[in-house]
Amino acid sequence: MAELVSVVIGFGVELLLQEVTDAVKQAVDRSKNLKALLVLLENLAPLVHFLCDSSKIGQGKKKKKSTPVTEWLKKLRSRLEEADKVVRECISQGSRSWNIVKNRSTSKKLVEITREINDLVGQAALVQLGYTKETTDEQNKILADMQESLKELIVHLRISEDKPTSTS
């Protein structure tokens, strides 16, 4: 169930990332802070795509725990939602450059959101490592189970070979 939640969250994050990136591209000429956010979002897109694709691969497995990928995607989603609101505010202010206080406030929000997303990007390597370790642990468990089954099968085959067949 948690894996399905991860896939849904991941899909939502992918779409939200694309929407925010498109909105930032529209407004990028209005602010240097938007340019920094645009570069950050464009660099983030391949990682989000990888994590979402990786989550979709394990979709059929039932897990009850929260994975590092799911938690990271939830945090990223909330930051992207904030970024979307601020960017749309920047776009709406484009024609009203006379409101300096409002523009400065929006600019501060934008800098803060960019910093928070940047912090999440800094954690991305650890999230990928956690995902890789989790996947490797699952594969090792499956391999160990298969080896145990193979050993049991070999033992049963040897026992059946050693039994004399009764011929009447």
C-alpha positions as CSV (number, residue, x, y, z in Angstrom):
1,M,0.0,0.0,0.0
2,A,2.8,2.4,0.9
3,E,4.4,1.6,-2.5
4,L,1.2,2.6,-4.3
5,V,1.2,5.8,-2.3
6,S,4.8,6.4,-3.3
7,V,3.9,6.0,-6.9
8,V,0.9,8.4,-6.7
9,I,3.0,11.0,-4.8
10,G,5.8,10.6,-7.3
11,F,3.5,11.0,-10.3
12,G,2.0,14.2,-8.6
13,V,5.5,15.5,-7.9
14,E,6.5,14.9,-11.5
15,L,3.5,16.8,-12.9
16,L,3.9,19.6,-10.3
17,L,7.6,20.0,-11.1
18,Q,6.7,20.4,-14.8
19,E,4.0,22.9,-14.0
20,V,6.2,25.0,-11.8
21,T,9.0,24.9,-14.3
22,D,6.7,26.1,-17.1
23,A,5.4,28.9,-14.9
24,V,8.9,30.0,-14.0
25,K,9.9,30.0,-17.7
26,Q,7.0,32.4,-18.3
27,A,8.1,34.8,-15.5
28,V,11.9,34.4,-15.6
29,D,12.6,37.7,-17.2
30,R,11.0,39.5,-14.2
31,S,13.5,38.4,-11.6
32,K,17.0,37.1,-11.2
33,N,15.6,34.9,-8.3
34,L,13.3,33.2,-10.8
35,K,16.3,32.4,-13.0
36,A,18.0,30.7,-10.1
37,L,14.9,28.7,-9.4
38,L,14.5,27.7,-13.0
39,V,18.1,26.3,-13.2
40,L,17.4,24.4,-9.9
41,L,14.1,22.9,-11.2
42,E,15.6,21.9,-14.5
43,N,18.5,20.1,-12.7
44,L,16.0,18.5,-10.4
45,A,13.8,17.1,-13.2
46,P,15.9,14.0,-14.1
47,L,16.3,12.9,-10.5
48,V,12.5,13.2,-9.9
49,H,11.9,11.3,-13.1
50,F,14.4,8.5,-12.0
51,L,12.8,8.2,-8.5
52,C,9.3,8.1,-9.8
53,D,10.2,5.5,-12.4
54,S,12.0,3.4,-9.7
55,S,8.9,3.6,-7.5
56,K,6.7,2.4,-10.4
57,I,8.9,-0.6,-10.9
58,G,8.2,-1.9,-7.4
59,Q,4.5,-1.0,-7.5
60,G,3.2,-4.6,-7.2
61,K,5.0,-5.3,-3.9
62,K,3.2,-4.7,-0.7
63,K,5.1,-2.6,1.8
64,K,3.8,-1.2,5.0
65,K,6.7,1.1,5.8
66,S,7.5,4.5,4.6
67,T,10.5,4.7,2.4
68,P,13.1,7.5,2.2
69,V,12.0,8.1,-1.3
70,T,8.4,8.6,-0.3
71,E,9.3,11.0,2.5
72,W,11.6,13.0,0.3
73,L,9.0,13.2,-2.5
74,K,6.4,14.4,0.0
75,K,8.7,17.2,1.2
76,L,9.6,18.1,-2.3
77,R,6.0,18.2,-3.3
78,S,5.1,20.7,-0.5
79,R,8.0,22.9,-1.5
80,L,7.0,22.8,-5.2
81,E,3.4,23.7,-4.2
82,E,4.8,26.8,-2.4
83,A,7.0,27.6,-5.3
84,D,4.0,27.4,-7.7
85,K,2.0,29.9,-5.6
86,V,4.9,32.3,-5.4
87,V,5.7,32.1,-9.1
88,R,2.1,32.7,-10.0
89,E,2.1,35.7,-7.7
90,C,5.2,36.9,-9.6
91,I,3.4,36.5,-12.9
92,S,0.4,38.4,-11.6
93,Q,2.7,41.2,-10.4
94,G,4.3,41.6,-13.7
95,S,2.0,44.3,-14.9
96,R,2.0,46.1,-11.4
97,S,5.7,46.9,-10.8
98,W,4.7,50.0,-8.8
99,N,4.0,47.9,-5.6
100,I,7.6,47.7,-4.4
101,V,6.8,46.3,-0.9
102,K,4.7,43.4,-2.5
103,N,7.5,42.7,-5.0
104,R,10.1,42.7,-2.3
105,S,8.0,40.3,-0.2
106,T,7.5,38.0,-3.1
107,S,11.2,38.1,-3.9
108,K,12.1,37.1,-0.3
109,K,9.6,34.2,-0.4
110,L,11.2,33.1,-3.7
111,V,14.7,33.2,-2.3
112,E,13.5,31.1,0.7
113,I,11.8,28.5,-1.4
114,T,14.8,28.2,-3.7
115,R,17.0,27.7,-0.6
116,E,14.6,25.0,0.7
117,I,14.5,23.2,-2.6
118,N,18.2,23.4,-2.9
119,D,18.5,21.8,0.6
120,L,16.3,19.0,-0.6
121,V,18.4,18.5,-3.7
122,G,21.4,18.2,-1.3
123,Q,19.7,15.3,0.3
124,A,18.9,13.6,-3.0
125,A,22.1,11.6,-3.1
126,L,21.2,10.1,0.3
127,V,17.7,9.3,-0.8
128,Q,19.1,7.6,-3.9
129,L,21.5,5.7,-1.7
130,G,18.7,4.7,0.6
131,Y,16.6,3.5,-2.3
132,T,19.5,1.5,-3.7
133,K,20.2,-0.1,-0.4
134,E,16.6,-1.0,0.1
135,T,16.4,-2.5,-3.3
136,T,19.6,-4.4,-2.8
137,D,18.4,-5.7,0.6
138,E,15.2,-7.0,-1.1
139,Q,17.1,-8.6,-3.9
140,N,19.5,-10.3,-1.3
141,K,16.5,-11.6,0.6
142,I,15.0,-13.0,-2.5
143,L,18.3,-14.6,-3.5
144,A,18.7,-16.1,0.0
145,D,15.2,-17.6,-0.2
146,M,15.9,-19.0,-3.6
147,Q,19.1,-20.6,-2.4
148,E,17.4,-22.1,0.6
149,S,14.6,-23.5,-1.7
150,L,17.3,-24.9,-4.0
151,K,19.1,-26.6,-1.1
152,E,15.8,-28.2,0.0
153,L,15.1,-29.4,-3.5
154,I,18.6,-30.9,-3.8
155,V,18.1,-32.7,-0.4
156,H,14.8,-34.1,-1.6
157,L,16.3,-35.2,-4.9
158,R,19.1,-37.0,-3.1
159,I,16.7,-38.7,-0.7
160,S,14.5,-39.8,-3.6
161,E,17.6,-41.2,-5.4
162,D,18.7,-43.2,-2.4
163,K,15.3,-44.8,-1.9
164,P,15.3,-48.2,-3.6
165,T,12.5,-48.6,-6.0
166,S,10.3,-51.6,-5.3
167,T,9.8,-53.8,-8.3
168,S,7.3,-56.7,-8.0
